[in-house]
Amino acid sequence: MAIDLLNHKLDRAFDHVDAAGRGVVGREDLLGLGARILVGFGESPTSVPGSVLVDGFGQIWSALSDALGRDSDCRMSREEFRTGMTAAFVTGDGYEPVFRSATVAVAEICDGDADDLIGVREFRTMLSAFGTAYDDVDVAFDRIDRTGRGALTVDELVEAARQYYTGDDPNAAGNWLFGPL
């Protein structure tokens, strides 16, 4: 596995969660990312899609904590986050039941009209919650939209996330999920 590439991507993922830039993250920081997504789409955390997303992010945190042998009230440094992500979702068996489920929840919120298509506007809204620079959104979208139809399916977005968070192929389109590395 291309460890440097994966570590770079996981470090960026840490930065998505550490919006305050404190250098450590806790469960509330990951749930804060979920809240930013929900606010961007005008979705309540108590709606069915909102509660699925909140629950999914909570399960991600639990899996990370478990992978590090800690309780869910713990705080993680960048290095610990990277270690936990790798153990829980890259080399461990938690990606499909936990991380993928949360990714589907995010993608389905992006697809608010349930037509299985996510346009660049919805993609931009999602990426703004992650802190992606406005100018990087179009290039990221174009790299992931391999068909050139101007929309991503929910499955394409979910696959891009899998490539980003677990993949070691330097040419994978999913590496562009949050803009250029």
C-alpha positions in Angstrom: 0.0 0.0 0.0 1.2 3.5 -0.8 1.5 4.6 2.9 2.5 8.2 2.1 -0.5 8.8 -0.1 -2.9 7.2 2.4 -1.4 9.1 5.3 -1.6 12.4 3.4 -5.3 11.7 2.7 -6.0 10.8 6.3 -4.2 13.9 7.5 -6.5 16.0 5.3 -9.5 14.0 6.8 -8.2 14.9 10.2 -8.2 18.6 9.2 -11.8 18.3 8.0 -12.8 17.1 11.5 -10.5 19.6 13.3 -12.2 22.7 12.0 -11.0 24.7 15.0 -7.4 23.8 14.3 -6.6 22.6 17.8 -4.5 19.6 16.8 -6.8 17.1 18.6 -10.3 15.9 17.9 -13.1 14.4 19.8 -16.5 12.9 19.1 -18.1 16.4 19.1 -15.7 17.5 16.4 -16.8 14.7 14.1 -20.4 15.4 14.9 -19.7 19.0 14.2 -18.7 18.1 10.6 -22.0 16.2 10.3 -23.8 19.3 11.6 -22.1 21.5 9.0 -23.3 19.1 6.3 -26.8 19.2 7.6 -26.9 23.0 7.9 -25.6 23.3 4.4 -28.5 21.3 3.1 -31.1 22.7 5.5 -31.6 19.2 7.0 -32.6 18.8 10.6 -30.6 16.3 12.7 -33.9 14.9 13.9 -35.3 14.2 10.4 -34.9 10.6 9.2 -31.9 11.4 6.8 -30.4 13.7 9.5 -30.6 11.2 12.2 -29.1 8.5 10.0 -26.1 10.8 9.3 -25.6 11.7 12.9 -25.8 8.1 13.9 -23.4 7.1 11.2 -20.8 9.7 12.3 -21.3 8.5 15.9 -20.6 5.0 14.8 -17.4 6.1 12.9 -16.2 7.7 16.1 -17.0 4.6 18.1 -15.0 2.4 15.6 -12.1 4.8 15.8 -12.1 4.8 19.6 -12.4 1.0 19.7 -9.5 0.6 17.2 -7.3 2.6 19.6 -8.6 0.7 22.7 -10.2 3.8 24.2 -13.6 4.9 25.2 -15.7 7.2 23.0 -15.0 10.2 25.2 -11.4 10.2 24.1 -9.5 12.9 22.2 -7.2 12.0 19.3 -4.1 13.6 17.9 -3.5 13.6 14.1 -1.3 10.5 14.4 -3.8 8.6 16.6 -6.6 9.5 14.2 -4.6 8.2 11.3 -3.8 5.0 13.2 -7.4 4.5 14.2 -8.7 5.2 10.7 -6.2 2.7 9.2 -7.0 0.0 11.8 -10.8 0.4 11.7 -11.5 1.1 8.0 -8.4 0.4 5.9 -7.0 -2.9 7.2 -9.9 -3.7 9.6 -13.3 -4.9 8.6 -15.3 -1.7 9.6 -15.4 0.1 6.3 -18.5 -1.6 4.8 -20.8 -1.8 7.9 -19.7 1.6 9.4 -17.9 4.0 7.2 -19.7 3.2 3.9 -23.1 3.5 5.7 -22.2 7.0 6.9 -20.9 7.9 3.4 -24.2 6.7 1.9 -26.1 8.9 4.4 -24.0 12.0 3.3 -24.5 11.2 -0.4 -28.3 10.7 0.1 -28.5 14.1 1.8 -26.7 15.6 -1.2 -29.3 14.0 -3.4 -32.1 15.9 -1.8 -34.6 15.3 -4.6 -33.9 11.5 -4.6 -33.2 11.3 -8.3 -29.9 9.5 -7.7 -28.0 12.5 -9.2 -25.8 15.0 -7.4 -25.0 18.1 -9.3 -22.1 20.4 -8.9 -24.2 22.8 -6.7 -24.9 20.0 -4.2 -21.3 18.8 -4.4 -20.1 22.3 -3.6 -22.5 22.5 -0.6 -21.1 19.2 0.7 -17.5 20.2 0.2 -17.9 23.6 1.8 -18.8 21.7 5.0 -15.5 19.9 4.7 -13.7 23.2 4.3 -12.7 22.6 0.6 -11.6 25.8 -1.2 -14.3 27.1 -3.5 -11.9 27.1 -6.5 -11.1 23.4 -5.9 -14.7 22.2 -6.2 -15.1 22.2 -10.0 -11.9 20.4 -10.7 -12.7 17.8 -8.0 -16.2 17.3 -9.5 -14.8 17.0 -13.0 -12.3 14.4 -11.9 -14.9 12.2 -10.2 -17.5 12.7 -13.0 -15.8 10.4 -15.4 -18.8 10.2 -17.7 -18.8 14.0 -18.2 -22.6 14.2 -17.8 -22.4 17.0 -15.2 -23.8 14.9 -12.3 -22.6 12.1 -10.0 -24.8 9.2 -8.9 -25.0 8.4 -5.2 -23.0 5.3 -5.9 -20.3 7.2 -7.7 -19.9 9.6 -4.8 -19.8 6.7 -2.3 -17.2 4.9 -4.5 -15.1 8.1 -4.6 -15.2 8.3 -0.8 -14.0 4.6 -0.6 -11.1 5.4 -2.9 -10.2 8.5 -0.9 -10.3 7.0 2.6 -9.0 3.5 1.9 -7.3 3.5 -1.5 -3.6 3.4 -2.4 -3.9 3.9 -6.2 -2.4 7.3 -6.9 -4.5 7.6 -10.1 -7.9 6.9 -8.5 -10.5 9.5 -9.3 -11.6 9.4 -5.6 -8.3 11.0 -4.6 -9.7 14.2 -5.9 -12.8 14.1 -3.7 -11.7 17.2 -1.8 -9.7 18.8 -4.5 -6.1 18.3 -5.5 -3.8 16.6 -3.0 
